[in-house]
Amino acid sequence: MKLKVCGMRSEENIRDLITQINPDWMGLIFYPKSPRFVPQNLADSIVDLPIRKVGVFVNASLDEINASIRDFGIQTIQLHGEESLEFTKLVKEETGLEIFKVFSIKDDIAWETLEVFVPFVDYFLFDTFTKGYGGSGKTFDWEVLKNYPFEKPFLLSGGLSIENIPDIQKLKSEIPQLIGLDINSKFEIEPALKEIGKIRAFKERISSVV
């Protein structure tokens, strides 16, 4: 099970994450309204850190995305807003980078709306619907994922914690396309500052989820 730790910005905190956990991805949030927003003046302290960096964008322009790729060394793009198929395709073609397309779940999922994105994304990511685009600490009803119709792999997000692991194990056994977990607010000391020991314990537990 792959692991993405999202919503970080402190160089020291990120270095501790790398040396003690080394997750598959680390997310930097470039949405100005987020309490975990990463300002431009931190670019120099982050750009060369040896971890796969995900830039999280909410309805940003291609110019804004390209600037963050350049300044922060972004290797994966997470489109977390209402980005259209045309824009998603453009980002994939123009950057050539790995793409996560997020769909925020409120009640149900219209799978036909996702189908057109399949050729242009590397992973779907399912998160709990919030007006603030994530970071709510709340889970959604995972039952809506039980009829997931695509071969495309996906990550699960939204209020994940150590307490969820038995249910994650069950979901993985039913949906093998679930290949990763995206954690954030349940592992924080304060917004954007992660509790590394707690993440380490989570990673150790999910290593048995196959």
Backbone as a ProteinNet text record, in pm:
[ID]
protein_1_A
[PRIMARY]
MKLKVCGMRSEENIRDLITQINPDWMGLIFYPKSPRFVPQNLADSIVDLPIRKVGVFVNASLDEINASIRDFGIQTIQLHGEESLEFTKLVKEETGLEIFKVFSIKDDIAWETLEVFVPFVDYFLFDTFTKGYGGSGKTFDWEVLKNYPFEKPFLLSGGLSIENIPDIQKLKSEIPQLIGLDINSKFEIEPALKEIGKIRAFKERISSVV
[TERTIARY]
84.8	0	88.1	72.9	152.5	100.2	188.7	152.1	187.6	89.9	112.4	82.5	178.4	159.5	142.2	26.1	-6.8	-6.3	8.4	-5.1	115.5	236	357.2	422.6	510.7	583.5	711	727.6	847	961.8	1075.1	1190.6	1231.8	1241.5	1284.2	1185.4	1057.8	953.2	958.6	980.9	991.6	1116.4	1227.3	1349.4	1328.7	1259.2	1229.1	1140.7	1045.5	958.7	1041.2	1135.4	1218.4	1304.7	1371.8	1467.4	1399.3	1282.6	1218.1	1110.4	1052.9	938.9	957.6	1003.5	1024.7	899.4	789.8	668.1	685.1	588.7	594.6	576.9	494.6	470	457.5	489.7	468.8	400.3	287.1	206	231.8	245.7	256.7	131.3	61.2	-66.7	-46.7	-85.3	-71.8	-208.2	-297.8	-431	-428.1	-433	-410.2	-505.8	-624.9	-720.7	-697.5	-606.6	-579.8	-490.2	-515.2	-424.5	-288.1	-276.4	-150.1	-84.2	-127.7	-73.6	77.8	147.1	293	327	379.2	410.9	540.2	551.8	665.1	800.1	803	932.1	991.1	918.1	971.8	1032.3	1025.5	1070.3	1214.7	1303.7	1445.9	1474.6	1393.6	1416.8	1358	1274.9	1203.4	1249.4	1289.9	1308.7	1402.6	1508	1607.5	1590.2	1484.9	1463.9	1434.5	1498.6	1490.4	1366.2	1253.6	1126.1	1040	950.9	862.9	756.3	762.5	676.9	554.1	438.5	310.5	264.6	240.2	180.4	29	-35.6	-182	-240.7	-321	-375.8	-528.1	-590	-735.8	-771.8	-815	-858.7	-751.3	-626.1	-515.3	-498.5	-424.5	-394.2	-271.9	-253.9	-136.8	-8.5	-12.1	105.8	142	41.5	67.1	125	71.7	121.3	265.1	294.3	430.4	531	489.1	577.8	612.4	515	540.8	626.6	604.5	690.1	835.1	857.9	994.1	1053.3	979	1034.6	1046.6	956.1	954.8	999.9	1028.9	1069.2	955.8	838.1	719.9	734.8	702.5	709.6	573.7	475.3	339.3	243.6	138.3	38.9	-93.1	-147.3	-278.2	-378.8	-473.6	-579.7	-697.2	-717.6	-808.5	-936.3	-956.1	-1074.9	-1173.3	-1235.8	-1332.6	-1270.4	-1144.2	-1074.3	-1145.6	-1160	-1230.7	-1144.8	-1209.3	-1135.5	-1033.6	-1074.7	-985	-862.1	-882.9	-769.5	-679.4	-737.6	-659.5	-574	-633.6	-559.1	-445.4	-471.6	-368.9	-252.4	-283.8	-178.7	-92.8	-156.7	-82.1	8.4	-46	30.8	142.2	117.1	215.8	328.3	295	397.1	459.5	381.1	428.3	445.6	393.8	412.5	299	324	222.3	106.8	-16.5	-136	-226.8	-263.4	-373.4	-492.8	-608.4	-730.5	-821.1	-855.3	-935.3	-1083.5	-1161.2	-1306.5	-1352.4	-1417.3	-1464.1	-1603.2	-1621.1	-1742.4	-1836.2	-1957.3	-2060.3	-2158.5	-2226	-2321.7	-2292.8	-2273.2	-2255.8	-2159.4	-2126.1	-2034.8	-2101.1	-2100.9	-2148	-2026.5	-2009.4	-1886.5	-1863.8	-1972.8	-1956.4	-1884.8	-1892	-1821	-1670.5	-1630.1	-1488.2	-1427	-1509.2	-1456.9	-1373.4	-1415.6	-1343.7	-1205	-1182.1	-1052	-948.7	-995.9	-907.7	-781.4	-788.3	-666	-563.6	-602.6	-516.3	-468.6	-504.3	-458.4	-386.8	-298.3	-228.8	-301.2	-364.3	-442.7	-563.2	-674.8	-781.5	-753	-806.1	-796.9	-934.2	-987.9	-1121.3	-1110	-1170.1	-1162.2	-1302.9	-1315.3	-1443.3	-1475.2	-1597.4	-1638.2	-1637.8	-1571.4	-1578.8	-1570.7	-1625.8	-1616.5	-1472.5	-1388.3	-1249.2	-1154.8	-1209.4	-1129.1	-1031.4	-1086.4	-1004.4	-959.8	-888.5	-836.4	-941.3	-1055.5	-1165.4	-1148.9	-1068.5	-1057.8	-1176.8	-1260.6	-1381.5	-1372.2	-1422.4	-1430.1	-1563.8	-1568.4	-1696.1	-1739	-1856.7	-1910.5	-1839.1	-1748.3	-1669	-1751.9	-1875.3	-1962	-1978.2	-1969	-1988.2	-1875.7	-1763.8	-1651.7	-1663.4	-1760	-1766.3	-1790.4	-1850.5	-1872.7	-1779.1	-1659.3	-1558.5	-1535.8	-1556.3	-1561.2	-1434.9	-1327.7	-1212.3	-1092.1	-1000.3	-871.8	-777.1	-803.9	-718.1	-703.6	-581.4	-563.9	-606.7	-637.8	-677.8	-623.2	-620.1	-583.9	-707.6	-708.5	-817	-770.1	-853.7	-822	-946.1	-928.4	-1042.7	-1047.9	-982.2	-993.4	-933.7	-836.6	-778.2	-694.3	-701.8	-625.9	-594	-515.9	-481.2	-607.9	-710.5	-833.9	-904.8	-877	-941.9	-880.6	-765.7	-690.5	-767.7	-842.2	-919.6	-1018.4	-1083.1	-1177.1	-1104.5	-984.9	-904.7	-866.1	-826.3	-791.1	-908.2	-1026.6	-1146.1	-1174.1	-1163.4	-1189.5	-1088.8	-962.8	-858.3	-885.8	-935.3	-964	-1077.4	-1165.1	-1279.1	-1248.9	-1155.1	-1123.7	-971.9	-914.9	-768.3	-710.5	-794.3	-745	-708	-747.3	-703.7	-556.8	-469.4	-326.3	-254.6	-325.2	-255.7	-348.3	-288.9	-361.5	-298	-383.2	-340.1	-380.4	-281.4	-311.7	-273.2	-342	-316.7	-353.2	-474.1	-507.9	-505.5	-529.8	-531	-390.6	-290.2	-151.7	-76.5	-150.7	-90.8	-80.2	26.6	40.5	-33.5	-19.9	-92.8	-94.8	-175.9	-180.8	-43.1	-11.5	112.4	231.5	212.8	321.3	280.1	350.6	309	378	305.4	356.2	420.5	550.7	622.9	607.1	611.3	595.8	461.5	358.5	225	216.7	281.5	284.6	363.6	474	553.8	470.5	393.2	307.9	203.7	148.6	49.4	113	230.7	296.7	328.3	373.2	401.8	277.1	165.1	39.7	-8.9	3	-49.8	42.3	165.3	255.3	200.6	108.4	48	-78.6	-121.5	-242.5	-203.5	-246.1	-207.1	-331.3
-119.5	0	124.1	208.2	330.4	435.5	528.9	630.8	769.1	858.9	1000.5	1078.5	1160.4	1248.3	1388.9	1447.2	1575.5	1689.6	1810	1929	1959.3	1955.4	1987	2112.7	2176.9	2293.3	2325	2271.1	2296.9	2210.2	2271.9	2195.4	2089.1	2125.5	2029.3	1914.1	1944.2	1843.1	1748.3	1805.1	1723.1	1635.3	1689.2	1608.4	1492	1515.8	1407.4	1301.5	1346.9	1254.6	1166.7	1228.2	1154.2	1050.9	1093.3	1003.5	893.9	921.7	823.9	741.1	792.4	725.2	705.4	807.3	802.1	753.3	828.4	787	797.7	744.8	747.9	888.7	970.1	1107.7	1198.7	1325.5	1428.2	1546.7	1588.5	1690.7	1831	1923.8	2066.9	2134.6	2207	2265.3	2409.3	2434.7	2567.9	2636.2	2606.2	2669.3	2776.3	2904.5	3012.1	3012.8	2957.7	2959.2	2845.6	2755.4	2644	2688.4	2637.9	2667.9	2601.8	2515.1	2446.3	2501.4	2617.7	2680.6	2699	2669.5	2683.6	2810.1	2913.7	3037.7	3025.7	3114.6	3114.2	3125.8	3199.2	3223.1	3098	2986.1	2861.2	2772.7	2817.4	2734	2688.7	2780.1	2745.3	2639.4	2634.8	2537.7	2400.2	2393	2269	2205.4	2285.9	2238.2	2119.4	2113.7	2007.6	1891.7	1893.2	1783.6	1654.8	1543.6	1419.8	1336.8	1385.8	1316.1	1353.2	1261.5	1290	1390.1	1508.7	1619.2	1630.7	1634.9	1652.1	1795.8	1866	1998	1986.6	2033.7	2025.9	2160.2	2158.5	2280.2	2273.5	2387.8	2398.5	2504.4	2458.8	2548.9	2653.6	2611	2700.7	2708.2	2808.4	2820.7	2735.3	2707.4	2631.6	2707.7	2839	2919.4	2904.1	2904.8	2888.3	2749.7	2649.6	2513.2	2502.3	2557.3	2550.4	2623.4	2734.6	2808.6	2725.4	2654.5	2571.3	2450	2394.3	2283.9	2329.2	2445.7	2500.1	2535.8	2606	2662.8	2561.9	2462.6	2367.8	2227.6	2204.6	2071.6	1970.9	2014.7	1927.7	1816.4	1694	1579.2	1516.9	1549.7	1499.7	1615.7	1620.5	1727.5	1668.9	1728.6	1688.9	1798.7	1767	1861.2	1836.6	1928.7	1904.9	1988.5	2057.9	2141.2	2086	2177.8	2137.9	2143.8	2104.7	2112.6	2027.8	2084	2017.4	1907.7	1824.7	1724.8	1791.7	1898.7	1967.5	2022.5	2079.2	2133.7	2021.2	1913.6	1799.8	1743.5	1728.9	1680.2	1775	1905.4	2005.6	1995.7	1984.4	1975.1	1851.1	1739.3	1615.7	1631	1687.1	1699.3	1801.9	1911.2	2019	1987.5	1918.8	1892.7	1754.1	1657.2	1519.8	1454.1	1518.4	1467.3	1373.6	1301.6	1216.7	1303.6	1257.1	1336	1257.3	1322.6	1276.2	1366.3	1306.1	1386.5	1350.3	1450.8	1431.1	1447	1358	1373	1368.6	1476	1489.2	1429.6	1340.2	1260.3	1318.2	1345.3	1396.1	1284	1231.1	1123.3	1002.8	1029.2	920.5	966.2	874.3	904.8	867.3	961.1	931.6	884.8	754.6	701	746.5	773.5	817.1	950.7	1033.4	1161.4	1142.6	1032	1003.6	932.8	859.8	772	847.1	969.4	1044.7	1089.2	1091.3	1132	1018.5	895.5	779.2	786.5	827.8	828.2	934	1032.1	1148.5	1162.3	1066.8	1070.7	940.4	947.2	826.8	760.5	842.4	792.5	882.9	823.2	900	907.3	1011.2	1024	1064.1	986	1012	1069.7	1187	1261	1296.6	1336.1	1381	1521	1541.7	1674.2	1775	1887.1	2002.3	2128.5	2235.4	2362.1	2412.3	2365.1	2408	2318.4	2224.6	2134.6	2050.9	1973.2	1878.8	1930.3	1842.7	1877.9	1884.3	1818	1826.8	1730.1	1625.8	1523	1428.9	1432.8	1350.5	1248.4	1128.2	1026.5	1039	979.3	967.5	821	792.7	656.4	574.9	488	411.4	311.2	289.1	197.2	241.6	371.8	420.3	375.2	329.4	283	136.1	64.1	-80.4	-121.8	-34.3	-67.2	10.8	39.7	110.1	33.6	98	22.6	23	89.9	108.7	26.2	1.8	-58.7	45.7	171.3	280.7	273.9	273	268.6	399.3	392.3	513.3	514.1	636.6	657.2	698.6	660.7	696	805.6	906.2	1017.8	1054.5	1148.4	1198.2	1143	1209.7	1173.1	1039.3	990.3	859.3	867	759.3	750.4	604.4	578.9	441.5	359.9	423.3	352.8	299.4	355.4	312.5	187	142.9	40.3	-90.3	-142.7	-264.2	-245.8	-130.7	-105.5	-85.6	-25.6	-11.8	-149.9	-238.1	-375.5	-443.3	-426.6	-486.8	-427.5	-295.2	-229.5	-274.9	-285.3	-329	-469.8	-557.9	-695.6	-701.6	-601.1	-597.9	-519.1	-422.2	-335.3	-329.1	-418.6	-420.1	-295.3	-216.8	-91.9	12.6	-7.2	80.8	51.5	143.3	115	209.7	309	402.7	479.9	540.1	618.9	756.6	856.9	996.5	1048.5	1077.3	1119.8	1265.8	1328.9	1471.1	1510	1559.2	1631.5	1546.1	1416.2	1330.4	1304	1354.1	1328.5	1459.1	1560.8	1692.5	1736.2	1809	1882.8	2015.3	2075.1	2195	2193.3	2276.4	2270.7	2282.2	2184.2	2175.3	2125.1	2091.2	2034.3	1894	1794.2	1656	1590.8	1498	1418.8	1292.7	1294	1191.1	1052.8	1044.1	915.4	850.7	930.2	879.6	829.9	900.6	856.7	727.2	716.8	594.1	473.9	490.8	381.9	344.7	445	419.5	341.7	383.6	315.2	169.1	147	10.2	-77.9	-19.8	-96.6	-123	-24.1	-45.1	-130.6	-154.8	-240.6	-383.2	-419.9	-552.9	-556.5	-437.7	-431.6	-460.6	-577.4	-617.9	-653.4
0	0	0	-100.8	-110.6	-11	23.9	122.3	71.2	78.8	50.6	178.8	220.6	336.7	281.4	303	240	342	289.4	372.1	457.8	398.1	473.7	416.9	498	446.4	524.1	644.5	724.8	676.4	644.3	597.4	698.6	824.4	926.5	938.6	936.7	945.8	825.1	707.1	585.7	591.1	639.3	650.3	746.7	856.7	950	883.1	803.8	730.5	636.2	566.5	471.5	542.9	647.3	712.3	793	848.7	935.8	866.9	758	696.5	546.8	477.5	332.8	258.1	266.4	196.2	45.5	-25.8	-172.6	-228.1	-160.6	-203.9	-81.5	-101.3	0.8	-66.4	-12.4	-76.4	-26	-121	-92.9	-146.6	-62.3	-100.5	-147.3	-271.1	-330.5	-347.6	-258.3	-255.6	-147.3	-183.8	-86.4	32.5	18.7	128.8	228.6	198.3	289.1	404.7	527.3	638.4	621.1	522	493.3	366.5	324.8	202.8	213.5	104.2	99.3	19.5	84.1	13.8	-67.3	-163.5	-254.6	-182.5	-71.3	-5.5	60	58	111.7	2.6	-121.8	-233.4	-217.3	-182.2	-173.9	-68.6	37.1	144.4	112.2	8.5	-22.3	-152.8	-250	-386.8	-397.9	-319.6	-334.3	-236.6	-157.6	-62.9	-139.3	-101.1	-179.7	-150.9	-198.8	-182.7	-301.3	-340.8	-454.5	-410.4	-465.3	-421.6	-511.9	-446.9	-516.6	-496.9	-605	-597.2	-600.9	-495	-485	-527.2	-633.8	-692.4	-695.6	-671.9	-677.1	-780	-896.9	-1004.6	-1039.2	-1037	-1071.1	-1222.5	-1267.7	-1410.7	-1443.9	-1572	-1614.7	-1582.7	-1593.9	-1560.2	-1412.7	-1325.7	-1183	-1153.3	-1219.3	-1200.4	-1247.6	-1364.8	-1418.6	-1328.6	-1270	-1179.9	-1056.9	-1002.1	-884.5	-920	-1038.4	-1084.6	-1085.6	-1141	-1153.8	-1017.7	-935.6	-812.6	-698.8	-695.3	-584.2	-623.9	-751.1	-794.4	-789.9	-829.6	-827.5	-931.4	-890.8	-981.2	-1009.9	-927.7	-945.4	-926.1	-1007.1	-999.9	-951	-846.5	-795	-826.2	-909.8	-946.5	-853.5	-759.5	-647.3	-655.4	-766.5	-779.1	-880.9	-954	-1057.1	-1196.2	-1206.3	-1333.8	-1440.1	-1557.3	-1666.2	-1728.4	-1808.6	-1884.7	-1975.6	-2042.6	-2135.3	-2063.6	-1944.3	-1869.6	-1819.7	-1771.6	-1723.7	-1836.9	-1952.2	-2069.3	-2103.6	-2098.4	-2129.1	-2030.6	-1901.8	-1801.1	-1824.5	-1854.9	-1879.1	-2000.9	-2108.3	-2231.5	-2220.1	-2149.1	-2140.8	-2041.4	-1933.5	-1830.2	-1842.6	-1887.3	-1893.1	-1757.8	-1652.4	-1517.2	-1475.9	-1368.2	-1307.7	-1259	-1283.5	-1248.9	-1155.5	-1043	-959.1	-989.4	-1019.4	-1031.1	-915.1	-836.9	-716.3	-747.1	-690.8	-690.4	-545.5	-503.4	-365.5	-354.1	-258	-248.5	-143.3	-186.7	-95.8	-61.2	-161.6	-140.5	-228.7	-356.3	-451.4	-560.9	-652.4	-761.4	-893.2	-988.2	-1123.8	-1203.9	-1214.1	-1272	-1415.7	-1487.2	-1626.6	-1637.1	-1531.7	-1535.5	-1516.8	-1455.5	-1437.2	-1557.4	-1629.1	-1735.2	-1838	-1872.1	-1975.7	-1929.6	-1797.6	-1744.2	-1746.7	-1759.8	-1744.8	-1830.5	-1958.3	-2039.2	-1999.4	-1919.6	-1895.3	-1751.6	-1665.8	-1527.3	-1493.1	-1396.2	-1350.8	-1234.7	-1152.1	-1039.2	-1018.8	-978.8	-917.1	-767.3	-703.5	-558.2	-507.3	-415.4	-362.1	-221.8	-202.8	-78	-33	92.3	146.7	95.1	52.1	4.5	118.9	95.5	185.6	101.1	152.2	79.7	74	166.6	171.2	93.7	16.8	-67.1	15.3	108.9	182.6	317.8	389.9	521.1	629.9	607.2	703.8	820.4	802.4	904.7	908.5	806.6	802.6	689.5	716.4	612.7	538.3	420	349	352.3	299.8	300.3	191.9	232.5	135.8	56.9	98.3	24	-121.1	-144.7	-282	-374.1	-318	-400.1	-437.8	-379.8	-397.3	-542.9	-622.6	-764	-855.9	-806.3	-886.3	-1016.6	-1133.9	-1258.8	-1344.2	-1299.7	-1386.7	-1339.3	-1432.4	-1397.5	-1338.6	-1365.7	-1318.2	-1165.7	-1112.9	-967.2	-901.3	-772	-700.8	-559.1	-502.3	-362.4	-284.4	-158	-66.9	26.9	47.1	135.4	215.4	307.8	384.3	524.8	619.6	760.3	798	721	751.8	878.7	957.5	1082.1	1108.6	1213.5	1250	1277.2	1332.1	1364.8	1240.9	1123.6	999.7	939.5	988.5	916.8	895.5	992.6	963.9	848.9	843	733.6	600.9	605.8	484.3	431.8	521.7	483.8	414.1	468.2	409.1	270.9	259.4	131.8	26.8	65.4	-27.5	-77.6	8.9	-30.8	-132.2	-129.4	-222	-349	-339.7	-454.2	-469.9	-549.5	-562.6	-627.7	-695.3	-756	-651.8	-526.9	-418	-389.7	-429.8	-418.5	-321.1	-268.1	-181.8	-90.3	12.6	112.4	121.9	138.9	147.1	284.9	370.6	507	526.9	622.8	645.5	789.2	808.4	931.2	1058.1	1048.1	1167.2	1221.2	1151.7	1191.5	1217.1	1260.2	1276.4	1422.4	1449.4	1574.9	1561.1	1444.3	1403.6	1252	1185.6	1039.7	976.1	892.1	813.8	893.4	1021.4	1101.6	1145.3	1092.6	1113.3	1232.3	1295.8	1407.2	1349.6	1335.1	1260.5	1323.1	1454.7	1520.4	1489.8	1485.2	1455.8	1311.6	1220.4	1080.2	1067.8	1141.4	1137.4	1181.4	1288.4	1337.2	1232.6	1164.7	1060	945.5	902.4	791.6	826.4	948.4	990	984.2	1022.7	1020.7	878.6	790.2	654	569.1	616.7	538.7	525.6	613.7	607.6	522.9	474.3	391.1	247.6	197.4	61.7	-20
[MASK]
++++++++++++++++++++++++++++++++++++++++++++++++++++++++++++++++++++++++++++++++++++++++++++++++++++++++++++++++++++++++++++++++++++++++++++++++++++++++++++++++++++++++++++++++++++++++++++++++++++++++++++++++++

